[in-house]
């Protein structure tokens, strides 16, 4: 009709012919490209239409790089993006496409192209006619065609998925099953007849039960040299089973698949377009799945075991979050790894290890605020004393009678929590009802009555805020609610009571297993370090215990010399050297603060640390003279003093471990011996006079 009224030649101007013509060719799938060749011929045949309108054949650019690409979105369609770029730069005089659906089946992409064509004055041609987006009537018609094209895509999908959803809701849909499961001739899902494949899948679940984390499963399987089977789903080898080394992604796919628990499901993921235009899967809650049939076919584990595995995986993943909740038990000796809370700031505490000899000792550190804000560490608590106290608490408290009482208390708490949960759910329902009434009143009012409409809109907003608050309170309370113990957990805990002390104290029990036992019984432990260490322990049954422990001595305090040893050294210094004191203390069975024997160096260090007077100082205070001093007083050489000491003419006491002596000053009746060469008379008279004077001075002192 448009060409009959106006004619295509009236729309093509010299400005259009001065630019190139762009032919866009696309088919939605590779199957259509291979088998639906007539559509491709019709699309390439539009070049003749461009030639008829005046464009030379060498000025017609064909863009056919999007073959096999869906037109539902412009994402990943390089050809369409190139076309939009050329139009936007004013290089295109006309855009040719067999129909609107070939260019785009998405109104957003289609109208964006129309806007750019209108700005640059680019014409659009399809099998029905020629259009000028600058013309209002042509633009209306093009917009209507785009809407019909998008609606057509929706109707095609609805027809294709209708039967599929109907079968899925009955649990009869034949879908691809994971490796380890196959369809039998009757169309029922059974375990794979290949015993090797079944054993490999079972090994993954058994390893997860033993290790508690997907990464540990990968390490365990690789350490044991086990491989995981995988069935090829595309290509010429489709259906072939290949064996590959365990990877983290493959192990997670196995652990997260409900099919291995014997359940049929459909609609687990919802595909929504992202801001970039791409469509990505989003995991939905189980209540929102389109179909879920437990015990639908044989499985490798039970559904209860599957749910427990999902909870464990979620807890492991939460270890990397902001709250740093506990991950899987590790090999370190820290008993409370991941379940310790700082009693000052309420954040999770991390673990540091210090090597003491051949052993590693844990320390619980609250450093979250220090990492985030650069502030000092909140507190640090030595882990050995805390772990020992908590272990003793578990051994003493874990008796069959105590367990029965704890389980009964847990049941009562669970019943109360269920009642409170029902009340909170009622509040949410009431708030939702009020919000719905407010919405209806707002929609029923006359829009021209602005005063009433504004008032009703404000009421509606208020009820929506109340609904949001009630929902948030309800969800928060449910997340904090302690999970109710099932029959399997009750049996495990009761059986554990009889063998728990033996198992706990067995040196062959790995630290990882002790941590698992601890987490089975303890929810968390809150630590506060002040004048003493206080630990508030919260058990799974709801009981709470408060433990107090002295703050462990620091390393220097542990190695510090006992006070009675210091006192003994102070007393012995009156008559003994450092080496003699060390020998005396060692003979009496005393040891140094570090655990080794006492030697002269340690006595010297203690003497200086406690400011004790040395043995030579004490001899000086008693009036004894050193070798140099006594020689000067007597007016003889130091060798002469030593000879006189050896001859018994002078007396002294040993002053140090080098064999040096301090001497008593001789009295006035001291007679200088004549040893060696006889001195001359004048020299003898002078020496006798000096000796007499020195004796008198010594008597005066």
HUPEVEN-V672304 format. One record per backbone hydrogen bond with DSSP energy under -1.0 kcal/mol. NH is the residue of the N-H (numbers start at 1). CO is the residue of the C=O. If there is no record, write none. Layout:
nh/co
NH/CO
NH/CO
This chain:
nh/co
5/1
6/2
11/8
12/8
17/13
18/14
19/16
20/91
21/59
22/94
23/61
24/96
25/63
33/29
34/30
35/31
36/32
37/35
41/37
42/38
43/39
44/40
45/41
46/43
47/44
48/45
50/46
51/47
52/48
53/49
54/51
55/50
59/56
60/57
61/21
63/23
68/27
69/66
77/74
81/77
82/78
83/79
84/80
85/81
86/82
87/83
88/84
89/85
90/87
91/86
93/20
95/123
96/22
97/125
102/99
104/100
105/71
110/106
111/107
112/108
113/109
114/110
115/111
116/112
117/113
118/114
119/115
120/116
121/117
122/117
123/93
124/131
125/95
126/129
127/98
131/124
135/132
139/135
140/136
141/137
142/138
143/139
144/140
145/141
146/142
147/143
148/144
149/145
150/146
151/147
152/148
153/149
154/150
155/151
156/152
157/153
158/154
159/155
160/156
161/157
162/158
165/161
166/162
167/163
168/164
169/165
171/168
172/167
181/178
182/190
184/188
187/184
190/182
192/180
198/194
199/195
200/196
201/197
202/198
203/199
204/200
205/201
206/202
207/203
208/204
209/205
210/206
211/207
212/208
217/213
218/214
219/215
220/216
221/217
222/218
223/219
224/220
226/221
228/244
230/242
232/240
238/235
239/232
240/237
242/230
244/228
251/247
252/248
253/249
254/250
255/251
256/252
260/257
261/258
262/259
263/258
264/293
266/291
270/282
272/280
274/278
277/274
280/272
282/270
284/268
288/285
289/286
290/266
291/266
293/264
296/262
297/262
300/260
301/260
306/302
307/303
308/304
309/305
310/306
311/307
312/308
313/309
314/310
315/311
316/312
317/313
318/314
320/317
321/318
325/318
337/334
339/336
341/525
342/347
343/527
346/342
349/340
350/365
352/363
354/361
356/359
359/356
361/354
363/352
364/381
365/350
366/379
371/367
372/368
373/369
374/370
378/366
381/364
383/362
387/383
388/384
389/385
390/386
391/387
392/388
393/389
394/390
395/391
396/392
397/393
398/394
399/397
403/399
404/400
405/401
406/402
407/403
408/404
409/405
410/406
411/407
412/408
413/409
414/410
415/411
416/412
417/413
418/414
419/415
420/416
421/417
422/418
423/419
424/420
425/421
426/422
427/423
428/424
429/425
430/426
431/427
432/428
433/429
434/430
435/431
436/432
437/433
438/434
439/435
440/436
441/437
442/438
443/439
444/440
449/446
450/448
453/449
454/450
455/451
456/452
457/453
458/454
459/455
460/456
461/457
462/458
463/459
464/460
465/461
466/462
467/463
468/464
469/465
470/466
471/467
472/468
473/469
474/470
475/471
476/472
477/473
478/474
479/475
480/476
490/486
491/487
492/488
493/489
494/490
495/491
496/492
500/496
503/499
504/500
505/501
509/506
514/510
515/511
516/512
517/513
518/514
519/515
520/516
521/517
522/518
523/538
524/538
525/339
526/536
527/341
528/534
530/532
533/549
534/528
535/547
536/526
537/545
538/524
539/543
540/521
542/539
545/537
547/535
549/533
558/554
559/555
566/562
567/563
568/564
569/565
570/566
571/567
572/568
573/569
574/571
575/572
576/572
581/577
582/578
583/579
584/580
585/581
586/582
587/583
588/584
589/586
590/585
592/596
595/592
603/599
604/600
605/601
606/602
607/603
608/604
609/605
610/606
612/607
618/614
619/615
620/616
621/617
622/618
623/620
624/619
625/663
630/626
631/627
632/628
633/629
634/630
635/631
636/631
641/637
642/638
643/639
644/640
645/641
646/642
647/643
649/644
650/644
653/662
655/660
659/656
662/653
663/625
664/651
670/667
684/680
685/681
686/682
687/683
688/684
689/685
690/686
691/687
692/688
693/689
694/690
695/691
696/692
697/693
698/694
699/695
700/696
701/697
